[in-house]
Amino acid sequence: MEKSLKTAPALNPANLLTVLRLVLVPVFAVYLVERRWPLVFLVFALAAGTDFLDGWVARRFGWVTALGVFIDPMADKALQLTAFTLLAVHEVCPPWVAVLAWTREIMVVSGFTLLALVSQVSVKVTRLGKIGTFSQMAALGLLLFARAFVRHPLVEPVAVLALGLAVLLNFCAGLAYVLRGLKAYEAGSASQGPLG
């Protein structure tokens, strides 16, 4: 029988894997700044692996906690936004990719925060959002792998294109998420009447 959010211990293996991902972000950043591409890819692959593993472990053993629900997406955003920013700075990917990724996160986080402050509306993550996040991680991994180990002139441009498309997909998913939240809020306000 799975434990509830209240009874599962906060310091459990699933959350420790998420914390490991957060700890790996500055290591990843240092290697990227130094352009040590094989190490950049290996650290990214390890961090991305914890993203899958922590969720599986939490569900499998009933270690889902409020702390884990909070820090897991934060770790994902820290890893991906660090990657986008530094890759753009080092001219590995176009600047618009980083700008679009940051815009998406600011839009979603600010929209979610606003909804939480003014209403009790809760909007679930859509399948498109999950696909967008996964595709971004996969495209980043492909690009870093190409930088580290592949010398063919066509591979990296294809990886950059895949990354751009993944970011665009995730931006659209974020926009749809915000619009769904606004519609849910408007529907809730209308049902309450003019005096709330």
C-alpha positions in Angstrom: 0.0 0.0 0.0 1.4 3.4 -1.0 2.1 6.1 1.5 0.3 9.4 1.3 1.9 12.8 0.9 1.7 13.3 4.6 3.2 10.0 5.8 6.0 9.4 3.2 9.4 10.6 4.7 10.8 13.7 3.1 14.3 12.4 3.1 13.7 9.3 0.9 15.7 7.9 -2.0 13.4 9.5 -4.6 13.9 13.0 -3.2 17.6 12.4 -2.8 17.8 11.6 -6.5 16.1 14.9 -7.2 18.5 16.7 -4.9 21.4 15.0 -6.8 20.0 16.5 -10.0 20.1 20.0 -8.5 23.6 19.4 -7.3 24.7 18.3 -10.7 23.5 21.6 -12.3 26.5 23.7 -11.3 28.9 20.9 -12.2 27.2 20.7 -15.6 27.6 24.5 -16.0 31.3 24.5 -15.1 32.1 21.8 -17.6 30.0 23.5 -20.3 31.8 26.9 -19.7 35.1 25.0 -20.0 33.8 23.3 -23.2 34.7 19.9 -21.8 32.0 18.3 -24.0 32.4 14.6 -23.1 32.0 15.5 -19.4 29.2 17.9 -20.2 27.3 15.1 -21.9 28.0 12.6 -19.2 26.9 14.9 -16.4 23.8 15.8 -18.4 23.0 12.2 -19.0 23.3 11.4 -15.3 21.1 14.3 -14.3 18.5 13.4 -17.0 18.6 9.8 -15.8 17.7 10.9 -12.2 14.7 12.7 -13.7 13.2 9.5 -14.8 14.4 7.4 -11.9 13.2 9.7 -9.1 9.6 9.6 -10.4 9.6 5.9 -10.9 11.1 5.2 -7.4 8.6 7.6 -5.8 5.6 5.9 -7.4 6.9 2.4 -7.0 7.6 2.6 -3.3 5.0 5.2 -2.2 7.6 7.9 -1.6 5.6 10.7 -3.2 5.9 13.8 -1.0 5.0 17.4 -1.1 8.7 18.3 -1.1 9.3 16.0 -4.1 6.4 17.4 -6.0 7.9 20.9 -5.5 11.6 20.3 -6.1 11.3 17.9 -9.1 10.1 20.4 -11.6 12.4 23.0 -10.1 15.4 20.7 -10.8 14.2 20.1 -14.3 13.9 23.8 -15.0 17.3 24.5 -13.5 19.0 21.9 -15.6 17.3 22.8 -18.9 17.5 26.6 -18.5 21.1 26.4 -17.6 21.8 24.3 -20.6 19.9 26.6 -23.0 21.5 29.8 -21.6 25.1 28.6 -21.8 24.7 26.9 -25.1 23.3 30.2 -26.5 26.2 32.2 -24.9 28.7 29.8 -26.5 26.9 30.0 -29.8 26.1 26.3 -29.9 22.4 27.0 -30.4 20.6 30.2 -31.6 19.8 32.8 -28.9 16.1 32.6 -29.7 16.0 29.1 -28.4 17.1 30.2 -24.9 14.8 33.3 -25.1 11.8 31.1 -26.0 12.6 28.6 -23.2 12.9 31.4 -20.6 9.7 33.1 -21.9 7.8 29.8 -21.6 8.9 29.2 -18.0 8.2 32.8 -16.9 4.8 32.7 -18.6 3.9 29.4 -16.9 5.3 30.1 -13.5 3.8 33.6 -13.3 0.4 32.4 -14.6 0.4 29.5 -12.1 1.3 31.8 -9.3 -1.4 34.3 -10.2 -4.0 31.6 -10.3 -2.9 30.3 -7.0 -3.1 33.7 -5.4 -6.5 34.8 -6.7 -8.4 31.5 -6.9 -8.4 27.8 -6.1 -8.1 26.8 -9.7 -5.8 23.8 -10.3 -4.7 22.9 -13.9 -3.2 19.5 -14.5 -0.2 19.1 -16.8 -1.3 17.9 -20.2 0.1 15.1 -22.3 1.4 17.8 -24.7 3.3 19.4 -21.9 4.9 16.1 -20.9 5.9 15.4 -24.5 7.3 18.9 -24.8 9.5 18.5 -21.7 10.7 15.1 -22.7 11.5 16.2 -26.2 13.5 19.1 -24.9 15.6 16.8 -22.7 16.1 14.3 -25.5 17.1 17.1 -28.0 19.5 18.6 -25.5 21.1 15.1 -25.0 21.3 14.6 -28.7 23.0 18.0 -29.2 25.5 17.5 -26.4 26.3 13.9 -27.6 27.0 15.3 -31.1 29.3 18.0 -29.6 31.1 15.4 -27.5 31.5 12.4 -29.8 30.3 12.9 -33.4 32.4 14.6 -36.0 30.0 14.4 -39.0 29.2 18.0 -40.2 25.5 17.2 -40.6 24.8 15.8 -37.2 25.1 18.9 -35.0 22.9 21.1 -37.3 20.2 18.4 -37.2 20.5 18.3 -33.4 20.2 22.1 -33.2 17.1 21.9 -35.4 15.6 19.2 -33.3 16.3 21.3 -30.2 14.6 24.4 -31.7 11.5 22.3 -32.6 11.4 20.8 -29.1 11.5 24.2 -27.5 8.8 25.5 -29.8 6.6 22.5 -29.0 7.1 23.1 -25.2 6.4 26.8 -25.6 3.1 25.9 -27.3 2.3 23.5 -24.5 3.0 26.2 -21.9 0.8 28.6 -23.7 -2.0 26.1 -23.9 -1.5 25.4 -20.1 -1.9 29.1 -19.3 -4.9 29.5 -21.5 -6.6 26.5 -19.9 -5.9 28.0 -16.5 -7.5 31.3 -17.5 -10.5 29.5 -18.9 -10.9 27.5 -15.7 -10.6 30.7 -13.7 -13.2 32.5 -15.8 -15.6 29.6 -15.5 -15.2 29.5 -11.8 -15.8 33.3 -11.5 -18.9 33.1 -13.7 -20.3 30.2 -11.5 -19.9 32.3 -8.4 -21.8 35.3 -9.7 -20.9 39.0 -9.6 -20.6 39.1 -5.8 -18.3 36.0 -5.6 
